[in-house]
Amino acid sequence: QPIGVGLSRRGNSFSPNNSMEAADQLGYFFEEFYQTYTSFKSSKLYLDGESYAGHFIPAIAKRLIELNYNISGISIGDAWTKPEVQFRLSNFALSSGLISKYRYNEYSDFEMKELKMYLDGNNRGASNEFSLESGEIGSIYDITNITGVDRYNYRQYSSDPVNEDFLTKFYSNKIVK
């Protein structure tokens, strides 16, 4: 992950300001990594991430391809790719009957603040506002709050978590959808 993301800390002067800077940092990392561990250079490389990795992974993959590294695939789950659309989840939740008009107004106010901060380039403020929304009024972004089903731990519903038939049934279940 790029410097400054998650538990990765090294001071603000090294933190990337955008996805391309993050891609450059990972490019430097892989250059050093492959110089040190030459046997891995011919190995397949898969990039994977979730959430804001929707910005990082494509940029990192592009940079590593430019450096002629063996990118075999990428995956991005729950991707954060288009905030101006994704900040408006309350419209979907209201039209689907998941929240009341009262809740819609609460969420919508938060979403408009988040969107304005994002469009003004204040990504940290938008992220903090999202965290505040999630903590103070309960989040429509967390399906567990709506259905009681934990989408990140589907294994709790089966004694055989790798059974593909189970996964098909699980994800086809009305309460999960």
N, C-alpha and C positions, 0 to 999 in steps of 0.2 A: 504494500500500500504506500501511497505517497507520504512524504514527511508531513507531519501535522495532522494526519488522519488517524482516528481511533486512538490507540495507545502509542503511536509513533510521534515522538516529540524531539525537537532538536533546536528550538528557538525560532522566533518569527522570521529571522533573516533567511532561513533555509526553506520556509514553507512556500509551496507553489501558490501562485495567484490565479491560475486557471488550469484547465485540463491539459493544455499543451505543455506547460511548464512541468506538470506532474509526469507527463509522458517522457519528457526529456530526462527527468530525474530517474525514472525507472529504466530508461535506456542506458544511462550511466551505470546504474546498479548492475544491469545484465552484462554490460561490457566487463566490469570488474569481476562479476561472478564467473563468467565463462573463461576469463583469463586465469582465474584461480582454479576452477574446476573444469578443465578442458574436456573431460569425458562427457559432460552433460551437453556440450554444444550441439551434438548431433541428435540429442533426444527431442522428442515431441514436446511442445510447450502449449499448455492450455491456460487461458486466462479466464478467471471466473470472479464474479462479484455480485453484489446486490445493492439496491438503493442508489446512492449517488455514484456508484460504479457505472451507472448508465451513461455518465459523462466520461469517467476515467478509462474504462475498458476499451472503447473504440479508439480513443486517442492513443492509449498505450499500445494497442495492437498495431495501429498505423505506424507509430514510431519504430516498433520492433521489426516490422516488415521492412521499413526503410533501411534498417541496420542489418537486413538479411538474416534475421533469426527465424528459426523453424516454428512458426506459429501454426499449430494444428487445429485450433478452434477457440472460440470464445463462448461464454454464456453469461447472461445477466438476468438475475431474478429480481422481481419487484423493482424494476428500473425507474430511476428518477431521470427522466429524459426531457420532458416538456412541462415545466412547472406552471406555465400560464394556463395549461389545461388541467394538470393534476391538482392544482390548488383549488379547483372548483368541484371537488367531490361531493359537496353538499347538494348540488343540483341533482346528481344521480341518486343520492340517498333519499332525498325528498320525493322524487318522482317514482322511486321504487317502493315507497312506503316504509322505509327503514327508520326514518326520523319524522318527528312532528314539525309543523310550521314554526313553532317556538324554537325547537332545537336548530332548525334550518337557519333561522335568523342569527342565533348565537354562532354557529359554525361559519356562516357566510361573512359575518363581521371579522372573525379571525382570518378567514381566507383572504379577504380583501386587504387586510393589513400585511399578511404574508406576501401576497402577490405584489403589492406596492414596494415592499422592501426588496424583494427579489428583482423587480424591474429597475429599481434604483441602484442595483449592484450591491445591496446589503444582504449577501447570502447568509452571513452569520446571524443577523437580526431575524431574517425569515425563518431560519432553522430554530432559533430560540423561541420565536412566536409559535411555531409548530409544536415545540415541546411544551410550551405553556398551555396551548390548546389541548394537547393530549392529556396533560396532568390535571388541569383545572376543571374541565367540563366533560371529560371522557371523550375518547376519540372515535369518530366514525372511520378513521383510517385503520383501526384495529378490529378485524373481523371477529375476534374473540369477544369483544364487548357487545357485538350485535347478536351473534349466534351461540356463544358459549363454546364454540369449536376452536381449538388452537391449531391454526393452519401450519404453524411451525413445528408441531409435535404430533403429527398424525399417527405415529407409532403407538401412542397411548391407546388407540382404539383397536389394536389387533395384537395377537400373540405372535404373528408372523409378519413383521414390518416390511419384508422384502417381497412379499407375495403380490405380483402385479394385478391379479384378480381383485385382491383387497383394495389396492390403490385405485383401480378403475371404479369399483363400487363406492369407495370413500369419496372420490372427487365427483361422482355422479349423484351423490346424496343431496337432496333438496336443501337441507340445513347448511351444507358446506357451500353450495352455490350462492 
